[in-house]
Amino acid sequence: MMGIEWLRPAAFLGSILYALIGVVIFWLCFWLIDKITPTDLWAEIVEKQNRALALVVAAMCLGISIIVAAAIH
C-alpha cells in the first residue's frame, strides 16, 4: 500500500513544508542573482522581449531548482 502512505498527516505536512522551503530558497536565489546583474532581468525580458536573456534565466531557474530539490531530498 505505498500509494496511500503520502496521505498520512505527518508525511503530507512535511511535503508541504519542504515545498514551501524550496520555493522560498528558489526566490531568494533568483532575487540575489537579479540584484547582482547590472540590469533589471524582469524588465529586460518582459518589456524589451529579450529572448536570449529569457533562455539564460530559464536555464538558471532550472539549475537552482535542481540544486534546491537535491538539497531538500
Biopython code that builds the backbone (N, CA, C, O; Angstrom):
import numpy as np
from Bio.PDB.StructureBuilder import StructureBuilder

atoms = [
    (1, "MET", "N", (0.824, -1.193, 0.000)),
    (1, "MET", "CA", (0.000, 0.000, 0.000)),
    (1, "MET", "C", (0.869, 1.259, 0.000)),
    (1, "MET", "O", (0.705, 2.127, 0.857)),
    (2, "MET", "N", (1.762, 1.354, -0.926)),
    (2, "MET", "CA", (2.644, 2.519, -0.997)),
    (2, "MET", "C", (1.875, 3.750, -1.455)),
    (2, "MET", "O", (2.283, 4.869, -1.143)),
    (3, "GLY", "N", (0.784, 3.584, -2.179)),
    (3, "GLY", "CA", (0.045, 4.718, -2.710)),
    (3, "GLY", "C", (-0.665, 5.541, -1.653)),
    (3, "GLY", "O", (-0.896, 6.731, -1.872)),
    (4, "ILE", "N", (-1.017, 4.967, -0.529)),
    (4, "ILE", "CA", (-1.770, 5.681, 0.497)),
    (4, "ILE", "C", (-0.838, 6.280, 1.559)),
    (4, "ILE", "O", (-1.284, 7.061, 2.400)),
    (5, "GLU", "N", (0.433, 5.927, 1.528)),
    (5, "GLU", "CA", (1.379, 6.387, 2.551)),
    (5, "GLU", "C", (1.485, 7.906, 2.618)),
    (5, "GLU", "O", (1.667, 8.453, 3.705)),
    (6, "TRP", "N", (1.378, 8.601, 1.491)),
    (6, "TRP", "CA", (1.536, 10.061, 1.483)),
    (6, "TRP", "C", (0.339, 10.780, 2.090)),
    (6, "TRP", "O", (0.398, 11.987, 2.327)),
    (7, "LEU", "N", (-0.754, 10.050, 2.347)),
    (7, "LEU", "CA", (-1.935, 10.668, 2.947)),
    (7, "LEU", "C", (-1.819, 10.829, 4.459)),
    (7, "LEU", "O", (-2.652, 11.494, 5.075)),
    (8, "ARG", "N", (-0.804, 10.231, 5.056)),
    (8, "ARG", "CA", (-0.626, 10.422, 6.498)),
    (8, "ARG", "C", (-0.379, 11.898, 6.766)),
    (8, "ARG", "O", (0.334, 12.541, 5.996)),
    (9, "PRO", "N", (-0.944, 12.456, 7.831)),
    (9, "PRO", "CA", (-0.787, 13.893, 8.109)),
    (9, "PRO", "C", (0.665, 14.337, 8.234)),
    (9, "PRO", "O", (1.029, 15.402, 7.737)),
    (10, "ALA", "N", (1.495, 13.539, 8.890)),
    (10, "ALA", "CA", (2.901, 13.926, 9.066)),
    (10, "ALA", "C", (3.624, 13.980, 7.723)),
    (10, "ALA", "O", (4.389, 14.913, 7.475)),
    (11, "ALA", "N", (3.397, 13.004, 6.861)),
    (11, "ALA", "CA", (4.050, 12.981, 5.549)),
    (11, "ALA", "C", (3.522, 14.111, 4.668)),
    (11, "ALA", "O", (4.288, 14.757, 3.954)),
    (12, "PHE", "N", (2.231, 14.342, 4.722)),
    (12, "PHE", "CA", (1.626, 15.388, 3.897)),
    (12, "PHE", "C", (2.110, 16.774, 4.328)),
    (12, "PHE", "O", (2.504, 17.582, 3.487)),
    (13, "LEU", "N", (2.083, 17.049, 5.626)),
    (13, "LEU", "CA", (2.532, 18.348, 6.126)),
    (13, "LEU", "C", (4.034, 18.538, 5.921)),
    (13, "LEU", "O", (4.490, 19.650, 5.657)),
    (14, "GLY", "N", (4.794, 17.465, 6.042)),
    (14, "GLY", "CA", (6.229, 17.537, 5.769)),
    (14, "GLY", "C", (6.503, 17.883, 4.315)),
    (14, "GLY", "O", (7.393, 18.678, 4.015)),
    (15, "SER", "N", (5.738, 17.285, 3.416)),
    (15, "SER", "CA", (5.897, 17.587, 1.991)),
    (15, "SER", "C", (5.551, 19.043, 1.694)),
    (15, "SER", "O", (6.249, 19.706, 0.928)),
    (16, "ILE", "N", (4.482, 19.535, 2.295)),
    (16, "ILE", "CA", (4.091, 20.939, 2.099)),
    (16, "ILE", "C", (5.168, 21.870, 2.650)),
    (16, "ILE", "O", (5.520, 22.860, 2.009)),
    (17, "LEU", "N", (5.688, 21.558, 3.828)),
    (17, "LEU", "CA", (6.725, 22.383, 4.441)),
    (17, "LEU", "C", (7.983, 22.425, 3.578)),
    (17, "LEU", "O", (8.536, 23.499, 3.341)),
    (18, "TYR", "N", (8.438, 21.263, 3.105)),
    (18, "TYR", "CA", (9.623, 21.229, 2.259)),
    (18, "TYR", "C", (9.388, 21.936, 0.926)),
    (18, "TYR", "O", (10.300, 22.565, 0.389)),
    (19, "ALA", "N", (8.187, 21.838, 0.398)),
    (19, "ALA", "CA", (7.877, 22.551, -0.847)),
    (19, "ALA", "C", (7.944, 24.057, -0.632)),
    (19, "ALA", "O", (8.491, 24.781, -1.465)),
    (20, "LEU", "N", (7.395, 24.528, 0.475)),
    (20, "LEU", "CA", (7.446, 25.966, 0.777)),
    (20, "LEU", "C", (8.881, 26.438, 1.005)),
    (20, "LEU", "O", (9.264, 27.512, 0.541)),
    (21, "ILE", "N", (9.669, 25.643, 1.713)),
    (21, "ILE", "CA", (11.071, 25.989, 1.917)),
    (21, "ILE", "C", (11.805, 26.051, 0.585)),
    (21, "ILE", "O", (12.608, 26.957, 0.361)),
    (22, "GLY", "N", (11.539, 25.103, -0.292)),
    (22, "GLY", "CA", (12.173, 25.091, -1.610)),
    (22, "GLY", "C", (11.810, 26.306, -2.438)),
    (22, "GLY", "O", (12.667, 26.887, -3.104)),
    (23, "VAL", "N", (10.546, 26.692, -2.401)),
    (23, "VAL", "CA", (10.111, 27.868, -3.168)),
    (23, "VAL", "C", (10.742, 29.135, -2.609)),
    (23, "VAL", "O", (11.168, 30.002, -3.372)),
    (24, "VAL", "N", (10.808, 29.252, -1.289)),
    (24, "VAL", "CA", (11.417, 30.438, -0.678)),
    (24, "VAL", "C", (12.901, 30.519, -1.030)),
    (24, "VAL", "O", (13.394, 31.589, -1.384)),
    (25, "ILE", "N", (13.611, 29.405, -0.936)),
    (25, "ILE", "CA", (15.032, 29.404, -1.290)),
    (25, "ILE", "C", (15.222, 29.734, -2.758)),
    (25, "ILE", "O", (16.138, 30.476, -3.115)),
    (26, "PHE", "N", (14.364, 29.189, -3.617)),
    (26, "PHE", "CA", (14.459, 29.492, -5.040)),
    (26, "PHE", "C", (14.291, 30.988, -5.300)),
    (26, "PHE", "O", (15.091, 31.584, -6.020)),
    (27, "TRP", "N", (13.261, 31.596, -4.720)),
    (27, "TRP", "CA", (13.018, 33.021, -4.958)),
    (27, "TRP", "C", (14.115, 33.893, -4.361)),
    (27, "TRP", "O", (14.445, 34.936, -4.925)),
    (28, "LEU", "N", (14.684, 33.484, -3.229)),
    (28, "LEU", "CA", (15.803, 34.229, -2.665)),
    (28, "LEU", "C", (17.015, 34.174, -3.593)),
    (28, "LEU", "O", (17.689, 35.185, -3.792)),
    (29, "CYS", "N", (17.293, 33.014, -4.154)),
    (29, "CYS", "CA", (18.405, 32.890, -5.101)),
    (29, "CYS", "C", (18.141, 33.716, -6.354)),
    (29, "CYS", "O", (19.045, 34.386, -6.853)),
    (30, "PHE", "N", (16.927, 33.676, -6.864)),
    (30, "PHE", "CA", (16.595, 34.458, -8.053)),
    (30, "PHE", "C", (16.715, 35.949, -7.756)),
    (30, "PHE", "O", (17.245, 36.703, -8.572)),
    (31, "TRP", "N", (16.231, 36.374, -6.605)),
    (31, "TRP", "CA", (16.324, 37.788, -6.229)),
    (31, "TRP", "C", (17.783, 38.222, -6.102)),
    (31, "TRP", "O", (18.154, 39.312, -6.539)),
    (32, "LEU", "N", (18.609, 37.361, -5.501)),
    (32, "LEU", "CA", (20.029, 37.677, -5.355)),
    (32, "LEU", "C", (20.713, 37.804, -6.711)),
    (32, "LEU", "O", (21.492, 38.731, -6.930)),
    (33, "ILE", "N", (20.432, 36.893, -7.603)),
    (33, "ILE", "CA", (21.034, 36.959, -8.940)),
    (33, "ILE", "C", (20.516, 38.178, -9.693)),
    (33, "ILE", "O", (21.267, 38.810, -10.436)),
    (34, "ASP", "N", (19.249, 38.513, -9.509)),
    (34, "ASP", "CA", (18.685, 39.703, -10.147)),
    (34, "ASP", "C", (19.382, 40.962, -9.645)),
    (34, "ASP", "O", (19.608, 41.892, -10.419)),
    (35, "LYS", "N", (19.726, 41.003, -8.347)),
    (35, "LYS", "CA", (20.413, 42.166, -7.782)),
    (35, "LYS", "C", (21.874, 42.232, -8.224)),
    (35, "LYS", "O", (22.428, 43.323, -8.365)),
    (36, "ILE", "N", (22.495, 41.089, -8.442)),
    (36, "ILE", "CA", (23.901, 41.053, -8.841)),
    (36, "ILE", "C", (24.079, 41.520, -10.293)),
    (36, "ILE", "O", (25.065, 42.186, -10.611)),
    (37, "THR", "N", (23.145, 41.179, -11.158)),
    (37, "THR", "CA", (23.273, 41.549, -12.567)),
    (37, "THR", "C", (23.103, 43.056, -12.734)),
    (37, "THR", "O", (22.382, 43.689, -11.963)),
    (38, "PRO", "N", (23.768, 43.636, -13.744)),
    (38, "PRO", "CA", (23.730, 45.094, -13.909)),
    (38, "PRO", "C", (22.377, 45.646, -14.378)),
    (38, "PRO", "O", (22.094, 46.825, -14.168)),
    (39, "THR", "N", (21.548, 44.823, -15.001)),
    (39, "THR", "CA", (20.245, 45.301, -15.466)),
    (39, "THR", "C", (19.125, 44.592, -14.725)),
    (39, "THR", "O", (19.349, 43.563, -14.088)),
    (40, "ASP", "N", (17.928, 45.138, -14.808)),
    (40, "ASP", "CA", (16.743, 44.514, -14.221)),
    (40, "ASP", "C", (16.302, 43.384, -15.144)),
    (40, "ASP", "O", (15.820, 43.632, -16.249)),
    (41, "LEU", "N", (16.466, 42.148, -14.691)),
    (41, "LEU", "CA", (16.177, 40.999, -15.548)),
    (41, "LEU", "C", (14.718, 40.973, -15.996)),
    (41, "LEU", "O", (14.426, 40.746, -17.170)),
    (42, "TRP", "N", (13.818, 41.205, -15.065)),
    (42, "TRP", "CA", (12.393, 41.107, -15.393)),
    (42, "TRP", "C", (11.991, 42.155, -16.427)),
    (42, "TRP", "O", (11.265, 41.846, -17.372)),
    (43, "ALA", "N", (12.456, 43.392, -16.256)),
    (43, "ALA", "CA", (12.125, 44.450, -17.211)),
    (43, "ALA", "C", (12.728, 44.150, -18.578)),
    (43, "ALA", "O", (12.095, 44.384, -19.608)),
    (44, "GLU", "N", (13.938, 43.638, -18.585)),
    (44, "GLU", "CA", (14.604, 43.322, -19.844)),
    (44, "GLU", "C", (13.865, 42.214, -20.599)),
    (44, "GLU", "O", (13.745, 42.264, -21.823)),
    (45, "ILE", "N", (13.379, 41.227, -19.869)),
    (45, "ILE", "CA", (12.683, 40.105, -20.513)),
    (45, "ILE", "C", (11.276, 40.508, -20.941)),
    (45, "ILE", "O", (10.870, 40.221, -22.067)),
    (46, "VAL", "N", (10.530, 41.168, -20.064)),
    (46, "VAL", "CA", (9.126, 41.458, -20.341)),
    (46, "VAL", "C", (8.966, 42.670, -21.267)),
    (46, "VAL", "O", (8.235, 42.605, -22.255)),
    (47, "GLU", "N", (9.643, 43.760, -20.950)),
    (47, "GLU", "CA", (9.437, 44.990, -21.713)),
    (47, "GLU", "C", (10.187, 44.988, -23.039)),
    (47, "GLU", "O", (9.643, 45.410, -24.059)),
    (48, "LYS", "N", (11.431, 44.517, -23.032)),
    (48, "LYS", "CA", (12.241, 44.559, -24.244)),
    (48, "LYS", "C", (12.194, 43.264, -25.040)),
    (48, "LYS", "O", (12.794, 43.165, -26.111)),
    (49, "GLN", "N", (11.478, 42.266, -24.514)),
    (49, "GLN", "CA", (11.302, 40.970, -25.194)),
    (49, "GLN", "C", (12.642, 40.320, -25.545)),
    (49, "GLN", "O", (12.800, 39.786, -26.642)),
    (50, "ASN", "N", (13.592, 40.360, -24.636)),
    (50, "ASN", "CA", (14.914, 39.783, -24.856)),
    (50, "ASN", "C", (14.836, 38.271, -24.665)),
    (50, "ASN", "O", (14.889, 37.779, -23.538)),
    (51, "ARG", "N", (14.713, 37.547, -25.757)),
    (51, "ARG", "CA", (14.529, 36.094, -25.680)),
    (51, "ARG", "C", (15.800, 35.369, -25.266)),
    (51, "ARG", "O", (15.741, 34.345, -24.585)),
    (52, "ALA", "N", (16.946, 35.893, -25.673)),
    (52, "ALA", "CA", (18.203, 35.252, -25.283)),
    (52, "ALA", "C", (18.379, 35.304, -23.768)),
    (52, "ALA", "O", (18.755, 34.310, -23.147)),
    (53, "LEU", "N", (18.109, 36.447, -23.185)),
    (53, "LEU", "CA", (18.203, 36.565, -21.726)),
    (53, "LEU", "C", (17.153, 35.693, -21.052)),
    (53, "LEU", "O", (17.427, 35.098, -20.009)),
    (54, "ALA", "N", (15.981, 35.608, -21.616)),
    (54, "ALA", "CA", (14.933, 34.761, -21.047)),
    (54, "ALA", "C", (15.379, 33.297, -21.030)),
    (54, "ALA", "O", (15.101, 32.579, -20.070)),
    (55, "LEU", "N", (16.059, 32.856, -22.070)),
    (55, "LEU", "CA", (16.557, 31.486, -22.123)),
    (55, "LEU", "C", (17.629, 31.245, -21.062)),
    (55, "LEU", "O", (17.640, 30.199, -20.412)),
    (56, "VAL", "N", (18.518, 32.204, -20.891)),
    (56, "VAL", "CA", (19.560, 32.079, -19.869)),
    (56, "VAL", "C", (18.936, 32.058, -18.475)),
    (56, "VAL", "O", (19.337, 31.256, -17.631)),
    (57, "VAL", "N", (17.968, 32.925, -18.229)),
    (57, "VAL", "CA", (17.303, 32.950, -16.920)),
    (57, "VAL", "C", (16.514, 31.658, -16.693)),
    (57, "VAL", "O", (16.469, 31.156, -15.569)),
    (58, "ALA", "N", (15.904, 31.123, -17.725)),
    (58, "ALA", "CA", (15.178, 29.855, -17.588)),
    (58, "ALA", "C", (16.133, 28.724, -17.228)),
    (58, "ALA", "O", (15.818, 27.896, -16.373)),
    (59, "ALA", "N", (17.289, 28.681, -17.867)),
    (59, "ALA", "CA", (18.287, 27.658, -17.538)),
    (59, "ALA", "C", (18.783, 27.833, -16.108)),
    (59, "ALA", "O", (18.980, 26.854, -15.389)),
    (60, "MET", "N", (18.984, 29.080, -15.701)),
    (60, "MET", "CA", (19.409, 29.361, -14.341)),
    (60, "MET", "C", (18.342, 28.893, -13.337)),
    (60, "MET", "O", (18.667, 28.305, -12.306)),
    (61, "CYS", "N", (17.083, 29.158, -13.648)),
    (61, "CYS", "CA", (15.993, 28.738, -12.761)),
    (61, "CYS", "C", (15.940, 27.221, -12.636)),
    (61, "CYS", "O", (15.734, 26.697, -11.541)),
    (62, "LEU", "N", (16.123, 26.520, -13.732)),
    (62, "LEU", "CA", (16.134, 25.059, -13.671)),
    (62, "LEU", "C", (17.308, 24.562, -12.834)),
    (62, "LEU", "O", (17.164, 23.627, -12.046)),
    (63, "GLY", "N", (18.460, 25.185, -13.005)),
    (63, "GLY", "CA", (19.622, 24.791, -12.216)),
    (63, "GLY", "C", (19.409, 25.006, -10.730)),
    (63, "GLY", "O", (19.709, 24.129, -9.920)),
    (64, "ILE", "N", (18.891, 26.171, -10.372)),
    (64, "ILE", "CA", (18.616, 26.452, -8.954)),
    (64, "ILE", "C", (17.584, 25.467, -8.417)),
    (64, "ILE", "O", (17.716, 24.975, -7.296)),
    (65, "SER", "N", (16.564, 25.180, -9.210)),
    (65, "SER", "CA", (15.516, 24.252, -8.764)),
    (65, "SER", "C", (16.070, 22.859, -8.520)),
    (65, "SER", "O", (15.695, 22.209, -7.544)),
    (66, "ILE", "N", (16.955, 22.391, -9.387)),
    (66, "ILE", "CA", (17.545, 21.066, -9.218)),
    (66, "ILE", "C", (18.419, 21.026, -7.970)),
    (66, "ILE", "O", (18.394, 20.049, -7.221)),
    (67, "ILE", "N", (19.191, 22.088, -7.748)),
    (67, "ILE", "CA", (20.047, 22.134, -6.561)),
    (67, "ILE", "C", (19.212, 22.156, -5.282)),
    (67, "ILE", "O", (19.522, 21.440, -4.329)),
    (68, "VAL", "N", (18.158, 22.968, -5.253)),
    (68, "VAL", "CA", (17.293, 23.042, -4.072)),
    (68, "VAL", "C", (16.588, 21.711, -3.834)),
    (68, "VAL", "O", (16.494, 21.255, -2.695)),
    (69, "ALA", "N", (16.093, 21.085, -4.900)),
    (69, "ALA", "CA", (15.415, 19.799, -4.747)),
    (69, "ALA", "C", (16.368, 18.728, -4.240)),
    (69, "ALA", "O", (15.990, 17.909, -3.402)),
    (70, "ALA", "N", (17.601, 18.725, -4.740)),
    (70, "ALA", "CA", (18.576, 17.734, -4.279)),
    (70, "ALA", "C", (18.948, 17.976, -2.814)),
    (70, "ALA", "O", (19.138, 17.026, -2.054)),
    (71, "ALA", "N", (19.050, 19.239, -2.424)),
    (71, "ALA", "CA", (19.400, 19.548, -1.045)),
    (71, "ALA", "C", (18.279, 19.160, -0.086)),
    (71, "ALA", "O", (18.547, 18.678, 1.014)),
    (72, "ILE", "N", (17.048, 19.362, -0.485)),
    (72, "ILE", "CA", (15.905, 19.020, 0.377)),
    (72, "ILE", "C", (15.694, 17.513, 0.422)),
    (72, "ILE", "O", (15.334, 16.964, 1.463)),
    (73, "HIS", "N", (15.913, 16.855, -0.692)),
    (73, "HIS", "CA", (15.692, 15.408, -0.765)),
    (73, "HIS", "C", (16.665, 14.702, 0.130)),
    (73, "HIS", "O", (16.647, 13.474, 0.214)),
]
sb = StructureBuilder()
sb.init_structure("model")
sb.init_model(0)
sb.init_chain("A")
sb.init_seg("    ")
for serial, (resi, resn, name, xyz) in enumerate(atoms, 1):
    if name == "N":
        sb.init_residue(resn, " ", resi, " ")
    sb.init_atom(name, np.array(xyz, "f"), 0.0, 1.0, " ", f" {name:<3s}", serial, name[0])
structure = sb.get_structure()
